[in-house]
Every structure is written in structure tokens, then in C-alpha cells.
Amino acid sequence: MSIKWQWDPTIDTPRDLIGYGPQPPHPNWPSNAKIAVSFVINYEEGGEYSVLNGDTHSESYLTEAVGGTPRHQARNTNVESEYDYGARAGIWRLLRVFEKAGVKGTVYGVGKALEENPKVAEVCGKMGWEMGCHGWRWIDYHDMPAEQERAEIEKCIVLITEQTGQAPRGWYIGRLSPRSHALLFDIYKERGLELLWVSDHYGDDLPFSKPLPRALGERHPDDSLLILPYSLDANDFKYMMPNNWSSPDDFYNYLKGAFDELYAEGENGSPKMMSIGLHARISGKPGRIGAVRRFVEYVQSKPDVWVATREDIARHWKSVHPHKATGAAS
């Protein structure tokens, strides 16, 4: 199905600055948990910008050489090897921490990265981790033609289904296009697949329903996606940002502070959700893995904490709070 997109930003992509307001709904987490914790591993290695993948330039984002510039029409083997580290060593170090702790979470898997290293999906499946999708490539989709983006979404569905036995139930594209979510909704509807959640949003501490951008004449007013907000603050990518985490203690202390605040809100009758973003080539390094281990242990030391996959959280939310649009976007 080919869709002709006609965009009016004031109609098709409304901002919601109201949300749940001063009295958010009670999530009624299982076992009366005071907080739901979602650990996420972004697995991107092999899907980044590279002339080997047909790109015009090399990757320069989220590397140890902060502020580096891409090479055009040429490889940057130093950067490639940094990404290689995540696939060869970092992912396994991260997974060992979670396996020892008996903790499961969600992988944001880039299709190309999973294709290059299928053992990742196999091991994650055995550990009970959810395989979400992070796009076919770890690139910016904003200006990609709709038909090409559609084809890449479909490639992801086919690959992850082959590797795990089921299509991904949730997506975090990251550098998405204005049409990404509408394409996801339509493709899943056409294929009769279940799309439970998307996480390309950082605007809340609880899940919420978001209406879809409307292709002219083709969108039902109730068409929506369940948003499980993600986090760019409780995220190890800030090791690679100027003037952010300079040591594992910085990252650990921030995670602990965020957890403690949300846990206290839960004790006061307003439980929330916390997402922790990790990367194989970042937190999978020997000097940083300790912060992850310490935080996992800290979380496990607290009573009434629900550590869950994003699929688990989405299913719970849908059962307790059936779709109801909120605020200005309703």
C-alpha cells in the first residue's frame, strides 16, 4: 500500500503540553509495586553510518573521541572498531551482569546489527529478554523517502521474526521521521501483527496513548499508539556528550537519585516508571560496567519494585488503563 503524505504540522502532529496534569493515573503495578523499572540495551553495532553499508560518510556519533567529524566517501576504521567492541565484547559483558542478577529487560535491536551477529538474539531470547526494534539502521530517518522507510521496517519485522519466532512488539527508532509511527501502525495492521508500544518520546514518567498523524482521509480519529516514554537523562550515552558523565560514579549516582525520587513518589501513592538506557559499546566497557552492576544490586535491595520488559509494562497498562487520549491531543 502506497500512502501519499500531506503534512500540516498544526493538525497532523499536535503537541500535548497537558498530559495527565497534576493527578496522574495510578498504574496499579503488579504486587502493588512502588515503581516499574525498565532496563534497555541499545544494540546498534554494525548498523551505524559506514561506506560499507552504502553510506556517503563514516559514523562520528557516540564514540570515545567526542566531537569527531565523519569521513566522506571513506572508512574510519578507528570508529568502526569502537562499534565492533560492543558486538564482540560489550554486549556479552552487559548480559552477564543481568544474567547473574536474574534480571530481564528489553533490547532495542537495530536490524542490520542483529543480522550481522545473530547470536545476540539467540542468547537474549534464552534469558527472557524482549527483542524490540531500533530500526533497520542506526541512522537518521528524517529525510528518508516513505517507501524506503517502509521497506526497512518490513525487513526488521522479517529478520526479528526469523531470529526470535515472533515479530517485534515494540519499537524505538530513535532518529525517526515524521511518518515513522504512522508507517508502523499501517504495516502492523496490514500484516495482522500486534504493535504494543513505541518509545520515541521523552515527555512523561507514565505510559500514555498518542494519536497518530493523519494521512488525509485514511486515519480513524481513535487510531493511536501506546507510548512507553524513554529516557535521555538516565542513559549512558551521556558518557559521550561534552560535560556530562565523566566517571561511572556520575552515572550511578544519577540513576540512584532518579530511582530514589520515583520510589518515594510511589510510596506517596503515585507510582511511576523508570527507563535506564544502556549501550553495548559504552556501558559494556570494563571501566563502566561496575556502575550498571551496582545499580542493579541497589534496585534489587529495595522491596516492592517491578523490573519488567517493556512488553510486560505495555500489556499491564493496556489492561488497567484502556486507551484514552489525554490533554490537547485528545
C-alpha positions, 0 to 999 in steps of 0.5 A, a space after each residue: 500500500 502506497 500512502 501519499 503524505 500531506 503534512 500540516 504540522 498544526 493538525 497532523 502532529 499536535 503537541 500535548 503540553 497537558 498530559 495527565 496534569 497534576 493527578 496522574 493515573 495510578 498504574 496499579 503495578 503488579 504486587 502493588 509495586 512502588 515503581 516499574 523499572 525498565 532496563 534497555 540495551 541499545 544494540 546498534 553495532 554494525 548498523 551505524 553510518 559506514 561506506 560499507 553499508 552504502 553510506 556517503 560518510 563514516 559514523 562520528 556519533 557516540 564514540 570515545 573521541 567526542 566531537 569527531 567529524 565523519 569521513 566522506 566517501 571513506 572508512 574510519 576504521 578507528 570508529 568502526 572498531 569502537 562499534 565492533 567492541 560492543 558486538 564482540 565484547 560489550 554486549 556479552 559483558 552487559 548480559 552477564 551482569 543481568 544474567 547473574 542478577 536474574 534480571 530481564 529487560 528489553 533490547 532495542 535491536 537495530 536490524 542490520 546489527 542483529 543480522 550481522 551477529 545473530 547470536 545476540 538474539 539467540 542468547 537474549 531470547 534464552 534469558 527472557 529478554 524482549 527483542 524490540 526494534 531500533 530500526 533497520 539502521 542506526 541512522 537518521 530517518 528524517 529525510 528518508 523517502 516513505 517507501 524506503 522507510 517502509 521497506 526497512 521496517 518490513 525487513 526488521 519485522 522479517 529478520 526479528 521474526 526469523 531470529 526470535 519466532 515472533 515479530 517485534 512488539 515494540 519499537 524505538 527508532 530513535 532518529 525517526 521521521 515524521 511518518 515513522 509511527 504512522 508507517 508502523 501502525 499501517 504495516 502492523 495492521 496490514 500484516 495482522 501483527 500486534 504493535 504494543 508500544 513505541 518509545 520515541 518520546 521523552 515527555 512523561 514518567 507514565 505510559 500514555 496513548 498518542 494519536 497518530 498523524 493523519 494521512 488525509 482521509 485514511 486515519 480513524 480519529 481513535 487510531 493511536 499508539 501506546 507510548 512507553 516514554 524513554 529516557 535521555 537523562 538516565 542513559 549512558 550515552 551521556 558518557 559521550 556528550 561534552 560535560 556530562 558523565 565523566 566517571 561511572 560514579 556520575 552515572 550511578 549516582 544519577 540513576 540512584 537519585 532518579 530511582 530514589 525520587 520515583 520510589 518515594 513518589 510511589 510510596 506517596 501513592 503515585 507510582 511511576 516508571 523508570 527507563 535506564 538506557 544502556 549501550 553495548 559499546 559504552 556501558 559494556 566497557 570494563 571501566 563502566 560496567 561496575 556502575 550498571 552492576 551496582 545499580 542493579 544490586 541497589 534496585 534489587 535491595 529495595 522491596 516492592 519494585 517491578 523490573 519488567 520488559 517493556 512488553 510486560 509494562 505495555 500489556 499491564 497498562 493496556 489492561 488497567 488503563 484502556 486507551 484514552 487520549 489525554 490533554 490537547 491531543 485528545 
